[in-house]
């Protein structure tokens, strides 16, 4: 007979396991988001650079 891993666990330990799973999913989502953002920044960095800085004009 198969028992679930949480049978017999105190509620505090069960809450800690749930919190650890939540934090893991949250960190994985942040990692995925920033990796996508970095790919966008790499694409922007590969575009040709055009200087838009103000230039001094001499009369």
Secondary structure by P-SEA (a helix, b strand, c coil): ccccccccccaaaaaaaaaaaaaaaaaaaaaaaaaaaaaaaaaaaacbbbbccbbbbcc
